Amino acid sequence: MKKALFKILAKFNKSVLPKYHYRDLTKLKKWEKAMVAYKYWVTTNSLDD
């Protein structure tokens, strides 16, 4: 159940939230860094076995 929820969140992240992989992460604003951290957390939990 937990993994299914994270997979749904990962699909939402991919389709709706902005992408930051082409930008320099050190020059992001605080809220942009928080969004990158959130996306990382969701991705790692959706891939976790």
Backbone as CSV, one residue per row, in Angstrom:
resi,resn,N_x,N_y,N_z,CA_x,CA_y,CA_z,C_x,C_y,C_z
1,MET,0.823,-1.191,0.000,0.000,0.000,0.000,0.869,1.258,0.000
2,LYS,1.906,1.277,0.839,2.789,2.438,0.928,3.493,2.675,-0.408
3,LYS,3.980,1.604,-1.020,4.709,1.738,-2.280,3.784,2.234,-3.390
4,ALA,2.531,1.777,-3.385,1.572,2.215,-4.400,1.289,3.713,-4.266
5,LEU,1.181,4.188,-3.038,0.953,5.615,-2.808,2.122,6.440,-3.335
6,PHE,3.346,5.985,-3.069,4.509,6.723,-3.549,4.631,6.674,-5.064
7,LYS,4.195,5.597,-5.688,4.219,5.529,-7.151,3.246,6.547,-7.752
8,ILE,2.082,6.709,-7.116,1.117,7.705,-7.578,1.695,9.109,-7.410
9,LEU,2.316,9.368,-6.257,2.945,10.670,-6.036,4.067,10.929,-7.033
10,ALA,4.827,9.902,-7.379,5.920,10.056,-8.345,5.375,10.422,-9.723
11,LYS,4.266,9.816,-10.125,3.653,10.162,-11.414,3.149,11.597,-11.399
12,PHE,2.567,12.019,-10.270,2.115,13.402,-10.133,3.296,14.356,-10.234
13,ASN,4.381,14.038,-9.539,5.577,14.881,-9.567,6.108,15.029,-10.984
14,LYS,6.144,13.925,-11.685,6.707,13.942,-13.037,5.859,14.776,-13.994
15,SER,4.545,14.730,-13.824,3.684,15.415,-14.781,3.396,16.872,-14.425
16,VAL,3.400,17.217,-13.138,2.951,18.549,-12.741,4.077,19.453,-12.256
17,LEU,4.936,18.947,-11.411,5.956,19.796,-10.792,7.093,20.096,-11.769
18,PRO,7.741,21.259,-11.613,8.829,21.631,-12.534,10.061,20.744,-12.371
19,LYS,10.851,20.710,-13.425,12.064,19.893,-13.431,13.273,20.780,-13.129
20,TYR,14.158,20.285,-12.276,15.326,21.048,-11.866,16.635,20.364,-12.243
21,HIS,16.620,19.316,-13.037,17.850,18.572,-13.280,18.812,19.293,-14.225
22,TYR,18.382,20.312,-14.913,19.296,21.066,-15.787,19.846,22.318,-15.115
23,ARG,19.384,22.594,-13.905,19.814,23.810,-13.212,20.875,23.489,-12.175
24,ASP,21.655,24.496,-11.854,22.663,24.360,-10.810,21.965,24.347,-9.452
25,LEU,22.075,23.239,-8.742,21.352,23.087,-7.486,21.829,24.042,-6.396
26,THR,23.046,24.527,-6.501,23.557,25.440,-5.481,22.971,26.844,-5.615
27,LYS,22.391,27.157,-6.760,21.842,28.489,-6.990,20.320,28.536,-6.874
28,LEU,19.709,27.468,-6.386,18.260,27.454,-6.226,17.849,28.206,-4.971
29,LYS,16.608,28.685,-4.979,16.046,29.328,-3.795,15.682,28.249,-2.782
30,LYS,15.387,28.663,-1.558,15.095,27.692,-0.498,13.873,26.841,-0.825
31,TRP,12.822,27.448,-1.357,11.623,26.676,-1.651,11.858,25.711,-2.818
32,GLU,12.746,26.083,-3.745,13.087,25.184,-4.848,13.914,24.002,-4.343
33,LYS,14.821,24.257,-3.386,15.582,23.160,-2.778,14.668,22.221,-2.022
34,ALA,13.658,22.775,-1.345,12.687,21.942,-0.633,11.901,21.071,-1.607
35,MET,11.567,21.611,-2.776,10.839,20.832,-3.769,11.717,19.713,-4.329
36,VAL,12.992,19.989,-4.549,13.922,18.960,-5.020,14.049,17.853,-3.973
37,ALA,14.131,18.233,-2.699,14.226,17.248,-1.623,12.962,16.406,-1.549
38,TYR,11.808,17.033,-1.705,10.536,16.308,-1.695,10.470,15.309,-2.847
39,LYS,10.869,15.748,-4.039,10.834,14.857,-5.198,11.805,13.692,-5.019
40,TYR,12.953,13.958,-4.431,13.931,12.897,-4.158,13.364,11.890,-3.161
41,TRP,12.729,12.388,-2.100,12.134,11.522,-1.073,11.052,10.623,-1.673
42,VAL,10.197,11.185,-2.502,9.132,10.406,-3.122,9.721,9.374,-4.083
43,THR,10.705,9.770,-4.861,11.305,8.850,-5.821,11.997,7.685,-5.128
44,THR,12.763,7.956,-4.092,13.464,6.871,-3.400,12.484,5.934,-2.721
45,ASN,11.388,6.443,-2.186,10.402,5.577,-1.550,9.581,4.794,-2.557
46,SER,9.388,5.326,-3.759,8.624,4.578,-4.761,9.474,3.466,-5.369
47,LEU,10.800,3.618,-5.360,11.686,2.595,-5.915,12.122,1.569,-4.872
48,ASP,11.945,1.890,-3.600,12.373,1.031,-2.511,11.625,-0.298,-2.534
49,ASP,12.337,-1.389,-2.276,11.684,-2.713,-2.279,11.232,-3.131,-0.928
